[in-house]
Amino acid sequence: MGLLQLLKSQVLCLLIICYVFLASGLIVNLLQFCTLPLWLINKQLARKINIRLAYCISSQMVATLEWWSGTECTLYTDPKTYPLYGKENAIVVLNHMFEIDFLCGWTFCDRFGVLGSSKVLAKKDLAYVPVIGWMWYFLEIVFCKRKWEEDRITVAQSLQRLQDYPENFWFLLYCEGTRFTPKKHQISMQVAETKGLPKLKYHLLPRTKGFWVTVQNLRGKAAAVYDSTLNFRNNESPTLLEILSGKKFHADLYVRRIPLESIPEDEAECAAWLHKLYQEKDSFQEHYEQTGRFPGPTLSPPRRPWSLINWLFWSFLLLCPLGLLLTQLISSGSVFTIVFSLVVCYSATVAVRWMIGQTEIDRGSNYGNKEAPLNNN
């Protein structure tokens, strides 16, 4: 381990990163609340302001991946479709195998200029979580209760409201619904056998209803589905804590652009289409396991400096007064005050880790954790 890596892994660095993220996030949330009256006067302007405010929060996480840990990202895709990325609305179908796959998704959103406006299908409870949940609320993220009869209507209504969205966005969708684990995979394949569906080796069966509702309600707004499969070299499975500790990884992402008009409108046909898509995703993953790469040419979309600039801005803004305060506390010689300050900083670290954990798709999912009827999938 080099000296720089050793410094990055220190608890003090983690405390600083978490403090800046939490404090800046709450400030941004307050600014977002201040835009509420503007929604009544000029909805589109309020949306554009919230896109940029949201970028102040989400790009900090991207900066930790790209600039702090130095993780490299290689894109496998068709050079003919590459110029369209970031220039159109799209539904991004991601596999769900890694703790930081959401962060890699954000990173590619940032590289193509759609991070501030990117969307996701999230649990309704997340709307009440400070920083990220409140940010998502003002971004008009699509929330659901995971009760299909209720979600069918509310999700469709939320998606319809995006028809007049003023800027390009990507809608990130985890069709598997929960992160891949061997136990969940075993249960999922039992469902596949029961329903007569082809078995998958590297994925869970996709949940087709949410995908169909998304596609139907974004027709005319989204131009394509980006079928995306993520992997990390050397069979590594990065964690968020490792990224915050400055450990470097190399991500490979395979993306295919599929025109939205090629996806069937009928629900049953759309479900069959999605199952076929996941069989193809499985074959791409098998290719990666055997060769260490995805098929096709590679591209390396450049890192944009804005995430780093934003991160440095908030760090300077928040750390300077904190440094002055700590200097005064230390010079005062009060042991109680110093210990109290350290406890507050540590609590901020725990709070940030909890909030990030709440954004993970499999939070609250008991899929694979207890016996469930096979027809529930």
N, C-alpha and C positions, 0 to 999 in steps of 0.2 A: 504494500500500500504506500503510495507516494505521500509526500508531506501535505500537498494540497488536498488530497482525498482524506487524509487524516483530520485536517482542520474542518472540512465539510461535515464529517461524521460526528463532530462534537455536539453535545446537547445544547450548548449556547447558540450555535447556528440554527438548530431546529427551533429553539425558543424565539429567536429573532424573526425567522420566516413566518412562524405561526402568529406572532404578535402583529406583524405588518399586514398579513392577510386578514386577520380578524378585525383589527382596528379600521383598516381601509374599507373592508366589506361593510361594516356597520355605517361608516360615513356615506358610502355609496347608496346603501339601503335608505338612509335618511333623505338623500337627494332624490331617490326614486319616489319616495312618498310625497315629496314636494311637487312632483309632476302630476299628481292626481287631478288638481283643478284644470290642468292643461288638456287632459283627455276630453273634457267636456267642450273645450273651445276649438282645439285643433288636434284631432286624434293622430294624424299622420306625423305631425311634428313631435308629439309625445312619444310615439313609437321610435322615431329616429334618435331622440335623446336617450331613451332607455336602452337602445342597442349599444350606444357608446358607453353608457354607464355600466352596463353588464360586461362589456369588454374589459373594463378596469378591474373586475373581479376575476373572471375566467382566464384572462391572459396571464395572470400571476401564476396560475397552476401550469400553464403552458411554458412559462419562463423557467420554472423549476425543472421541467423535463428537458427543455432544449438547451438552456444556458447554464443552469446550475449543475445538473447531472451530466450534461453533454451527450445525452442519448441521441443517436443518429436514427434517421427515418428514411427508408428507401421505398419508393413507390413502384410497383409493377403494374403497368397499364398500357393500353393501346395509345401510341403517340397521336393518333388521329382524333381521339376523343379528349385527350389531355387539355387542349385549349378551351374546352367547354366548362371545365371544372371552375366553380366560383362565378361563372357567368350565367348560371341558370339555377332554378330551384330544383331540388332533388330529394328523394327518399333514400337514405343510406342504410342498407341492411348490413349490420355488423355481427360477427360471431362474438360469443361471450365466454371466453376462457380465462382471461387474466384480470387481476385486480385493477390494473391501470388501463384496461382497454378503452374506458371512457375518456381517459386523459389523452391517449393516442388519437382518438377520434377528434377531440378538441384541437389537437396539434395540427392535424391535416385541415380542419376547418380554418384555423388561423392562417395556414400557409396559402390558402386560396381565398382569404379575405372575407369569410362568412362566420367567423367565430362569434361575434357579438349578436348575430341574429339567428344562430343555430337553435334548433328545437329538439325536444325529446319527449317520449311518452313516459310520464312519471307518476308515482303514487300520489294521491291527493294529500296525504299527510305531509309530504315534503314542502307543500306551499307554506307551512307554518314554521319551517326551520330557518333561523336567522342566516343572513348572508346569502347562501346559495339558493335556498328555497324562496326567500323574498325576491331575490334577483329574478328567478324563474317566473314568479307570479307576474312581474311587470313585463317580462318578455313574452307573455301569453303562451307559456309552455302548456302542453296538453296534459292535464291531470286526469287520473282515473282511480276508481275505488277497487278495481279488480273484481267487480260484480257485473257480469256481462250485460245483463238486462238493463242495468242503469248506465253502464259505460257506453253501450251502443248509441244512446242518444246524446249523452254529454260530450263524448269524444268527437262524434260527428259534428256537433254544433261548434266545438272549439276549432276543429279543422276548417270548417266553413268560414270562420272569422278570419282565417289567414288568406282568404282569396284576394283581399285588397291590401296585403302586407306590402309596405313601400320598398323593401330591399330584398335582395336574393337571400335565401336561407336553405340550409340542409336540415332535413328532419331525420335524426338518428334513431334507428329502430332496432331493438334486440328482439327478434322474433322468437327466440328460444325462451324468453321470459325470465330466465334465471341463469346464473353462471354454471358452466359445465363442471360437474364433479363425477367421479366414477359411480357413486351411488345413484345420483340423479340420472345418469346415462343408462344404468341398468333398468331402472323403472321406466324410463322413456322408451327403451327398446322392447320392454314387455308390452307397452301400449302399441308400439308399431306392429308387433306380432299379432296382437289381438285384432287390430284394425286392418291387417293385411297390407301394411305399408312397408316399403323397403327399409332395411335397417341402416343406420348411420354409425360410423366408427368414431368420428371426431366431433359430432354435434348432437344436441338433443332435437327431438322433433319440433319443428316450428309451430307456433300457435297462429293459426291462419286467420282467425276472425279479426283480430286487431289490424293485421296487415291489409286485409280486404277493405275494412272501413277506412283506413288511412289512404289507400290508393284511390278508392271511389271518391273521397271527399277532396282530394288534391288534384284530381283530373282537371286539366285546364290551367292549373297553377304550377304544378311540378312537371318538369319535362322528362325526367328519367328516374330510374332506380339505379343506384350505385351499389352493386353487389360487392361487398368488401370482406376480405378475410385477412385477419391479423395473426402474425406469428413473431416470435423472438428467436434470434439465433442462439445456437448452443443449448437448445432446450431449456432456456431460462424462463422463469416466471416472476417477473419483477413485482415488487410490492410498492405501495405508496411511500412507506417508511424508507425504503432503500433509495427511492428517487429523492426524497427530502434530505437524505444523508449524503447525496452527491454521487451515488453509484451510477456508472455508465452502462447502458445497454444498447442493443441495435435492433430496431423494429423493422419488420418487412410487412408491407401492406399490399395485397393484390386487389385491384379494383376493376370491375367490368361495368361499362355503361350500358344499360338496357332501356330503350325508349319506353315511356310509360304506356303509349298506345298499343304496345305489343303484349301487354298483360290483359288477360280476359276480364271482362266486366262481371260475368256471372260468378256468384260466390263459390260454388262448387268447383268450377273450372279454375278460378283464381287460387283456391286451396291446392288443387292438383299441381298448378304451375309452381307454387311456392315449395311444395314437397320436392319437385324435380330440381328446383334451384338448390335446395340443400343437399341433394344427392351430388350435384355438380360441385358445390362447396366442399363436400367431403373428398371428392377426387382431387381437388386442388390442394387440400391439406395433406392428402396421401402423397402427392407429388413433392410437397415441401419436406415431408418426413424422410422421403427416400433420397432426395437430391440436395436438400438444404437451400432451396430457392423455389419461387413460384415460376410458372411458365411465362414466357414473354419477355419483352425488353424492360429495362429498369430506368427510372427517372428519379431525380432528387430535387423536388421542389424546394427552393431556397428558404431558409429561415428568414422571417421578416423581423426587423429590429424593434417593432412597436411593442411587443410583449416585454422585451427587456427594458425599453425606455419607460414604459408604464410602471414596471416593477421598481426600477431605480428611483423614479419620481416619488412613489409612495414610501419607499424606504427612507429617502432623505427627509421627506415631510414629517414622518412619524418617529424616526429614530433620533433626530437631532434634539427635539424637546425631551424625549425619554432619556437620552444621555445626560442632558443637563440636570434632569430630575434625580437620576441615580447618583450623579456626582455630588449633589447637595445632600442626598440621603446618607451617602458613605461618609462625607465630611462631618455630618451631624453626629456620627458615632452611635446611632440608635440601632442596636441589634434587632429589636422587634421590628422596626420599620424595614430594615434590609430583608429579614426573613419573610415579612409580609409581601414585599415586592417580588421576591422569588416565587412565592406561592402563587401570586397573581399571574406571573409569566407562565408557570407550569400549568396552571388551570387553563390559560389561553391555548396552550398546546393540546391539552386533552379535548377542549371544546372544538378546536379545528378538526382534529382527527374524527371526532364523533360526527360533525357536520358532513365531512367528506364521506364518511361511511354511510350516512343517510341517503346520499345520492346514488349509491350503487343499486343496480336494478334488482339484485336478489335479496336486498334487505326486506325482511318481513315475509319472504316466500318460504313456505314449509315444504316445497316440492322436494321430495327425496328424503325429507327428515322424519316423516312418519308414513305409515301405511295410508294410501289414498286409493279410492276407486280408480280403476284404469281408464274409465271413460271420462275422467275429468280433464284430460290433457287436450 
